[in-house]
Amino acid sequence: MKVAYTPKFLRMLKKLPTDLQEETLVRIELFKDVKNHQFLKVHKLKGRIKKYYGFSVDFKNRVVFDYLSNGEVILLMIGDHNIYK
C-alpha cells in the first residue's frame, strides 16, 4: 500500500514527543500491509469526520486517513481523540 502525507499531518507529527513520533512511524510501516489492519484497529469514523478512517498508534493516539485509490491512502491527522472533534 502506498502512503501519502498531508502537510498538516507532518506538522502534527513533528509536535509529538520523539518516542511517540518513532512509534507512529513503526505503526505506519505496519499499516502498509493489509494483514496488520486488525492489529491496528483500522475502522471507519463517525460523526463530523465520518467519511474518513482511523487506526491506533497507542491507547491514546490515532491516525486519521482517507483512501485515495486502490492501494493508496493519505494520512490526514494524528493525535488523541480531540482530533475527532
C-alpha positions as CSV (number, residue, x, y, z in Angstrom):
1,M,0.0,0.0,0.0
2,K,1.3,3.5,-0.9
3,V,1.0,6.1,1.8
4,A,1.0,9.9,1.2
5,Y,1.1,12.6,3.9
6,T,-0.7,16.0,4.1
7,P,1.4,18.9,5.3
8,K,-1.0,19.2,8.3
9,F,-0.2,15.5,9.3
10,L,3.5,16.2,9.1
11,R,3.2,19.3,11.3
12,M,1.2,17.4,13.8
13,L,3.7,14.6,13.8
14,K,6.6,16.9,14.5
15,K,4.9,18.4,17.5
16,L,4.7,14.9,19.2
17,P,7.3,13.7,21.6
18,T,10.2,11.9,19.9
19,D,9.3,8.4,21.2
20,L,5.7,8.8,20.0
21,Q,7.0,10.0,16.6
22,E,9.1,6.9,16.4
23,E,6.1,4.6,17.4
24,T,3.9,6.3,14.8
25,L,6.4,5.6,12.0
26,V,6.6,2.0,13.1
27,R,2.7,1.8,13.0
28,I,2.6,3.4,9.6
29,E,5.0,0.7,8.3
30,L,2.7,-1.9,9.8
31,F,-0.3,-0.2,8.2
32,K,1.2,-0.6,4.7
33,D,0.5,-4.3,5.0
34,V,-3.3,-5.0,5.0
35,K,-2.7,-8.1,7.1
36,N,-1.9,-5.8,10.1
37,H,-5.1,-3.7,9.9
38,Q,-6.9,-5.8,12.5
39,F,-4.0,-5.4,14.9
40,L,-4.0,-1.6,14.3
41,K,-7.8,-1.5,14.8
42,V,-8.5,0.2,11.4
43,H,-12.0,1.5,11.5
44,K,-14.5,3.8,9.8
45,L,-15.0,7.0,11.8
46,K,-18.3,8.5,12.8
47,G,-19.7,12.0,13.4
48,R,-18.2,15.1,11.8
49,I,-15.4,13.1,10.1
50,K,-17.5,10.1,9.1
51,K,-16.0,10.0,5.6
52,Y,-12.5,9.1,7.0
53,Y,-10.9,6.1,8.7
54,G,-8.6,5.8,11.6
55,F,-6.1,3.4,13.2
56,S,-4.4,3.2,16.6
57,V,-0.8,4.3,17.4
58,D,-1.2,3.6,21.1
59,F,-4.1,3.6,23.7
60,K,-4.4,7.4,23.4
61,N,-3.3,8.5,19.9
62,R,-4.9,7.8,16.5
63,V,-4.1,8.5,12.8
64,V,-6.9,9.7,10.6
65,F,-6.6,8.8,6.9
66,D,-8.6,8.5,3.7
67,Y,-8.4,6.1,0.8
68,L,-7.4,7.8,-2.5
69,S,-7.5,4.9,-4.9
70,N,-6.9,1.2,-4.9
71,G,-3.8,0.6,-2.7
72,E,-3.2,4.3,-1.9
73,V,-4.1,6.3,1.2
74,I,-3.4,9.8,2.5
75,L,-2.7,10.4,6.2
76,L,-4.6,13.5,7.4
77,M,-4.2,14.0,11.1
78,I,-2.6,12.5,14.2
79,G,-3.5,13.0,17.9
80,D,-5.7,11.9,20.7
81,H,-9.5,11.7,20.5
82,N,-9.7,15.5,20.3
83,I,-8.8,15.3,16.6
84,Y,-12.2,13.7,16.1
85,K,-14.0,16.9,17.2
